[in-house]
Amino acid sequence: MDPELGISIVDLGLIYEVKVVQNEIKVIMTLTTPGCPLAPVIEDTIKKALAKLGAKKIEVELVWEPVWTVDRMSEEGKLKLGMR
């Protein structure tokens, strides 16, 4: 959940890939802007949620390519932000 917008990071289109190998999970994601002050909060929230599911090793990798745009958002995310 994006703490500022109150919308799921999946609906925002921030999650690019999730790799699962046994009890290890790697999340490859982006943020809406490289200067996002809530990056540590979002990363910590992801790690805590995945740990509750039993993951033993969790890695969150921030990437900036491809660049995030509103086109990556789900229809539900756009509706919640009044974009539809």
VMD Tcl script that builds the backbone (N, CA, C; Angstrom):
set m [mol new atoms 252]
animate dup $m
set s [atomselect $m all]
$s set {name element resname resid chain x y z} {
  {N N MET 1 A 0.851 -1.179 0.000}
  {CA C MET 1 A 0.000 0.000 0.000}
  {C C MET 1 A 0.896 1.242 0.000}
  {N N ASP 2 A 0.606 2.151 -0.880}
  {CA C ASP 2 A 1.323 3.418 -0.880}
  {C C ASP 2 A 0.797 4.230 0.292}
  {N N PRO 3 A 1.668 4.573 1.262}
  {CA C PRO 3 A 1.192 5.264 2.458}
  {C C PRO 3 A 0.633 6.660 2.202}
  {N N GLU 4 A 1.045 7.282 1.129}
  {CA C GLU 4 A 0.564 8.628 0.821}
  {C C GLU 4 A -0.774 8.601 0.087}
  {N N LEU 5 A -0.890 7.695 -0.878}
  {CA C LEU 5 A -2.079 7.652 -1.727}
  {C C LEU 5 A -3.150 6.693 -1.234}
  {N N GLY 6 A -2.759 5.731 -0.395}
  {CA C GLY 6 A -3.723 4.749 0.094}
  {C C GLY 6 A -4.177 3.775 -0.981}
  {N N ILE 7 A -3.319 3.546 -1.958}
  {CA C ILE 7 A -3.612 2.634 -3.064}
  {C C ILE 7 A -2.534 1.556 -3.088}
  {N N SER 8 A -2.936 0.354 -3.424}
  {CA C SER 8 A -1.995 -0.759 -3.496}
  {C C SER 8 A -0.861 -0.449 -4.474}
  {N N ILE 9 A 0.355 -0.869 -4.100}
  {CA C ILE 9 A 1.494 -0.640 -4.993}
  {C C ILE 9 A 1.372 -1.478 -6.265}
  {N N VAL 10 A 0.596 -2.551 -6.202}
  {CA C VAL 10 A 0.321 -3.345 -7.407}
  {C C VAL 10 A -0.579 -2.534 -8.340}
  {N N ASP 11 A -1.650 -1.930 -7.798}
  {CA C ASP 11 A -2.542 -1.111 -8.621}
  {C C ASP 11 A -1.836 0.125 -9.173}
  {N N LEU 12 A -0.836 0.603 -8.459}
  {CA C LEU 12 A -0.067 1.745 -8.957}
  {C C LEU 12 A 0.903 1.338 -10.063}
  {N N GLY 13 A 1.102 0.041 -10.241}
  {CA C GLY 13 A 2.017 -0.432 -11.280}
  {C C GLY 13 A 3.473 -0.349 -10.879}
  {N N LEU 14 A 3.743 -0.365 -9.577}
  {CA C LEU 14 A 5.118 -0.244 -9.102}
  {C C LEU 14 A 5.867 -1.571 -9.086}
  {N N ILE 15 A 5.145 -2.683 -9.068}
  {CA C ILE 15 A 5.780 -3.998 -9.018}
  {C C ILE 15 A 6.022 -4.483 -10.444}
  {N N TYR 16 A 7.280 -4.705 -10.778}
  {CA C TYR 16 A 7.633 -5.176 -12.113}
  {C C TYR 16 A 7.760 -6.692 -12.167}
  {N N GLU 17 A 8.265 -7.290 -11.088}
  {CA C GLU 17 A 8.483 -8.736 -11.098}
  {C C GLU 17 A 8.617 -9.243 -9.670}
  {N N VAL 18 A 8.171 -10.471 -9.451}
  {CA C VAL 18 A 8.357 -11.150 -8.170}
  {C C VAL 18 A 8.930 -12.524 -8.482}
  {N N LYS 19 A 10.094 -12.811 -7.904}
  {CA C LYS 19 A 10.743 -14.104 -8.102}
  {C C LYS 19 A 10.672 -14.876 -6.792}
  {N N VAL 20 A 10.191 -16.120 -6.872}
  {CA C VAL 20 A 10.076 -16.961 -5.684}
  {C C VAL 20 A 10.843 -18.253 -5.932}
  {N N VAL 21 A 11.788 -18.542 -5.038}
  {CA C VAL 21 A 12.520 -19.803 -5.064}
  {C C VAL 21 A 12.501 -20.343 -3.646}
  {N N GLN 22 A 11.717 -21.388 -3.438}
  {CA C GLN 22 A 11.504 -21.981 -2.121}
  {C C GLN 22 A 11.037 -20.899 -1.154}
  {N N ASN 23 A 11.803 -20.616 -0.110}
  {CA C ASN 23 A 11.404 -19.610 0.886}
  {C C ASN 23 A 12.075 -18.261 0.659}
  {N N GLU 24 A 12.597 -18.044 -0.543}
  {CA C GLU 24 A 13.263 -16.784 -0.865}
  {C C GLU 24 A 12.428 -16.019 -1.892}
  {N N ILE 25 A 12.224 -14.746 -1.623}
  {CA C ILE 25 A 11.419 -13.910 -2.522}
  {C C ILE 25 A 12.200 -12.648 -2.872}
  {N N LYS 26 A 12.223 -12.346 -4.158}
  {CA C LYS 26 A 12.841 -11.107 -4.624}
  {C C LYS 26 A 11.775 -10.302 -5.356}
  {N N VAL 27 A 11.585 -9.068 -4.931}
  {CA C VAL 27 A 10.620 -8.162 -5.552}
  {C C VAL 27 A 11.407 -7.109 -6.322}
  {N N ILE 28 A 11.125 -7.003 -7.600}
  {CA C ILE 28 A 11.745 -5.971 -8.431}
  {C C ILE 28 A 10.669 -4.936 -8.696}
  {N N MET 29 A 10.963 -3.714 -8.308}
  {CA C MET 29 A 9.936 -2.673 -8.360}
  {C C MET 29 A 10.550 -1.314 -8.640}
  {N N THR 30 A 9.686 -0.357 -8.820}
  {CA C THR 30 A 10.101 1.020 -8.997}
  {C C THR 30 A 9.263 1.893 -8.080}
  {N N LEU 31 A 9.507 3.167 -8.137}
  {CA C LEU 31 A 8.703 4.155 -7.416}
  {C C LEU 31 A 8.273 5.208 -8.431}
  {N N THR 32 A 7.327 6.025 -8.058}
  {CA C THR 32 A 6.849 7.035 -9.003}
  {C C THR 32 A 7.910 8.087 -9.285}
  {N N THR 33 A 8.863 8.253 -8.367}
  {CA C THR 33 A 9.947 9.207 -8.541}
  {C C THR 33 A 11.167 8.732 -7.758}
  {N N PRO 34 A 12.375 8.913 -8.292}
  {CA C PRO 34 A 13.573 8.480 -7.568}
  {C C PRO 34 A 13.736 9.153 -6.203}
  {N N GLY 35 A 13.190 10.328 -6.031}
  {CA C GLY 35 A 13.324 11.047 -4.769}
  {C C GLY 35 A 12.233 10.756 -3.758}
  {N N CYS 36 A 11.489 9.690 -3.954}
  {CA C CYS 36 A 10.361 9.375 -3.069}
  {C C CYS 36 A 10.830 9.241 -1.618}
  {N N PRO 37 A 10.347 10.107 -0.728}
  {CA C PRO 37 A 10.786 10.056 0.664}
  {C C PRO 37 A 10.235 8.847 1.425}
  {N N LEU 38 A 9.239 8.173 0.863}
  {CA C LEU 38 A 8.630 7.032 1.544}
  {C C LEU 38 A 9.198 5.694 1.087}
  {N N ALA 39 A 10.255 5.712 0.293}
  {CA C ALA 39 A 10.853 4.467 -0.205}
  {C C ALA 39 A 11.184 3.487 0.923}
  {N N PRO 40 A 11.832 3.923 2.004}
  {CA C PRO 40 A 12.140 2.973 3.081}
  {C C PRO 40 A 10.885 2.396 3.741}
  {N N VAL 41 A 9.849 3.193 3.854}
  {CA C VAL 41 A 8.593 2.727 4.463}
  {C C VAL 41 A 7.941 1.673 3.572}
  {N N ILE 42 A 7.911 1.919 2.278}
  {CA C ILE 42 A 7.313 0.973 1.339}
  {C C ILE 42 A 8.099 -0.334 1.339}
  {N N GLU 43 A 9.417 -0.243 1.292}
  {CA C GLU 43 A 10.258 -1.447 1.309}
  {C C GLU 43 A 10.050 -2.243 2.595}
  {N N ASP 44 A 10.007 -1.570 3.721}
  {CA C ASP 44 A 9.796 -2.245 5.005}
  {C C ASP 44 A 8.425 -2.922 5.061}
  {N N THR 45 A 7.414 -2.260 4.545}
  {CA C THR 45 A 6.063 -2.832 4.524}
  {C C THR 45 A 6.021 -4.099 3.673}
  {N N ILE 46 A 6.691 -4.072 2.528}
  {CA C ILE 46 A 6.761 -5.258 1.662}
  {C C ILE 46 A 7.432 -6.408 2.402}
  {N N LYS 47 A 8.568 -6.125 3.022}
  {CA C LYS 47 A 9.315 -7.171 3.726}
  {C C LYS 47 A 8.500 -7.771 4.870}
  {N N LYS 48 A 7.813 -6.941 5.623}
  {CA C LYS 48 A 6.994 -7.444 6.735}
  {C C LYS 48 A 5.838 -8.304 6.225}
  {N N ALA 49 A 5.195 -7.878 5.150}
  {CA C ALA 49 A 4.070 -8.642 4.600}
  {C C ALA 49 A 4.534 -10.003 4.088}
  {N N LEU 50 A 5.676 -10.042 3.415}
  {CA C LEU 50 A 6.179 -11.309 2.890}
  {C C LEU 50 A 6.699 -12.217 3.996}
  {N N ALA 51 A 7.260 -11.636 5.044}
  {CA C ALA 51 A 7.723 -12.440 6.181}
  {C C ALA 51 A 6.543 -13.140 6.854}
  {N N LYS 52 A 5.410 -12.471 6.913}
  {CA C LYS 52 A 4.206 -13.082 7.497}
  {C C LYS 52 A 3.748 -14.296 6.695}
  {N N LEU 53 A 4.106 -14.339 5.418}
  {CA C LEU 53 A 3.745 -15.469 4.562}
  {C C LEU 53 A 4.750 -16.617 4.675}
  {N N GLY 54 A 5.799 -16.409 5.466}
  {CA C GLY 54 A 6.773 -17.469 5.698}
  {C C GLY 54 A 8.067 -17.354 4.919}
  {N N ALA 55 A 8.259 -16.268 4.196}
  {CA C ALA 55 A 9.506 -16.092 3.451}
  {C C ALA 55 A 10.667 -15.944 4.423}
  {N N LYS 56 A 11.753 -16.651 4.144}
  {CA C LYS 56 A 12.929 -16.605 5.020}
  {C C LYS 56 A 13.929 -15.548 4.569}
  {N N LYS 57 A 14.012 -15.350 3.264}
  {CA C LYS 57 A 14.914 -14.333 2.721}
  {C C LYS 57 A 14.104 -13.472 1.768}
  {N N ILE 58 A 14.148 -12.170 1.983}
  {CA C ILE 58 A 13.363 -11.238 1.170}
  {C C ILE 58 A 14.281 -10.130 0.681}
  {N N GLU 59 A 14.236 -9.892 -0.610}
  {CA C GLU 59 A 15.025 -8.816 -1.197}
  {C C GLU 59 A 14.096 -7.922 -2.009}
  {N N VAL 60 A 14.237 -6.625 -1.828}
  {CA C VAL 60 A 13.479 -5.660 -2.625}
  {C C VAL 60 A 14.499 -4.861 -3.424}
  {N N GLU 61 A 14.401 -4.953 -4.739}
  {CA C GLU 61 A 15.325 -4.240 -5.617}
  {C C GLU 61 A 14.579 -3.110 -6.322}
  {N N LEU 62 A 15.057 -1.896 -6.127}
  {CA C LEU 62 A 14.475 -0.737 -6.814}
  {C C LEU 62 A 15.178 -0.542 -8.146}
  {N N VAL 63 A 14.393 -0.405 -9.198}
  {CA C VAL 63 A 14.940 -0.160 -10.532}
  {C C VAL 63 A 14.264 1.079 -11.119}
  {N N TRP 64 A 14.939 1.688 -12.065}
  {CA C TRP 64 A 14.399 2.916 -12.664}
  {C C TRP 64 A 14.137 2.765 -14.154}
  {N N GLU 65 A 14.355 1.576 -14.680}
  {CA C GLU 65 A 14.044 1.253 -16.069}
  {C C GLU 65 A 13.200 -0.003 -16.077}
  {N N PRO 66 A 12.092 -0.047 -16.728}
  {CA C PRO 66 A 11.493 1.066 -17.453}
  {C C PRO 66 A 10.955 2.125 -16.495}
  {N N VAL 67 A 10.944 3.327 -16.964}
  {CA C VAL 67 A 10.459 4.454 -16.171}
  {C C VAL 67 A 8.967 4.263 -15.891}
  {N N TRP 68 A 8.569 4.535 -14.667}
  {CA C TRP 68 A 7.156 4.426 -14.295}
  {C C TRP 68 A 6.368 5.560 -14.938}
  {N N THR 69 A 5.188 5.220 -15.457}
  {CA C THR 69 A 4.226 6.212 -15.943}
  {C C THR 69 A 2.841 5.768 -15.486}
  {N N VAL 70 A 1.878 6.649 -15.566}
  {CA C VAL 70 A 0.513 6.300 -15.153}
  {C C VAL 70 A -0.067 5.179 -16.010}
  {N N ASP 71 A 0.501 4.944 -17.174}
  {CA C ASP 71 A 0.035 3.854 -18.031}
  {C C ASP 71 A 0.240 2.489 -17.378}
  {N N ARG 72 A 1.124 2.402 -16.405}
  {CA C ARG 72 A 1.396 1.140 -15.714}
  {C C ARG 72 A 0.328 0.838 -14.662}
  {N N MET 73 A -0.487 1.822 -14.324}
  {CA C MET 73 A -1.503 1.642 -13.286}
  {C C MET 73 A -2.644 0.753 -13.772}
  {N N SER 74 A -3.249 0.021 -12.830}
  {CA C SER 74 A -4.437 -0.772 -13.152}
  {C C SER 74 A -5.633 0.164 -13.302}
  {N N GLU 75 A -6.689 -0.352 -13.888}
  {CA C GLU 75 A -7.916 0.440 -14.016}
  {C C GLU 75 A -8.447 0.820 -12.634}
  {N N GLU 76 A -8.355 -0.116 -11.689}
  {CA C GLU 76 A -8.827 0.170 -10.327}
  {C C GLU 76 A -8.025 1.304 -9.692}
  {N N GLY 77 A -6.713 1.280 -9.887}
  {CA C GLY 77 A -5.870 2.345 -9.356}
  {C C GLY 77 A -6.224 3.697 -9.949}
  {N N LYS 78 A -6.469 3.709 -11.247}
  {CA C LYS 78 A -6.850 4.956 -11.911}
  {C C LYS 78 A -8.197 5.458 -11.401}
  {N N LEU 79 A -9.125 4.542 -11.188}
  {CA C LEU 79 A -10.435 4.931 -10.644}
  {C C LEU 79 A -10.291 5.541 -9.261}
  {N N LYS 80 A -9.466 4.923 -8.416}
  {CA C LYS 80 A -9.281 5.424 -7.048}
  {C C LYS 80 A -8.662 6.814 -7.025}
  {N N LEU 81 A -7.878 7.129 -8.046}
  {CA C LEU 81 A -7.268 8.461 -8.127}
  {C C LEU 81 A -8.109 9.432 -8.956}
  {N N GLY 82 A -9.288 8.991 -9.376}
  {CA C GLY 82 A -10.172 9.866 -10.145}
  {C C GLY 82 A -9.703 10.114 -11.559}
  {N N MET 83 A -8.944 9.175 -12.107}
  {CA C MET 83 A -8.412 9.335 -13.458}
  {C C MET 83 A -9.319 8.712 -14.512}
  {N N ARG 84 A -10.419 8.143 -14.112}
  {CA C ARG 84 A -11.367 7.520 -15.050}
  {C C ARG 84 A -12.755 8.009 -14.767}
}
mol reanalyze $m
mol bondsrecalc $m
mol representation Tube
mol addrep $m
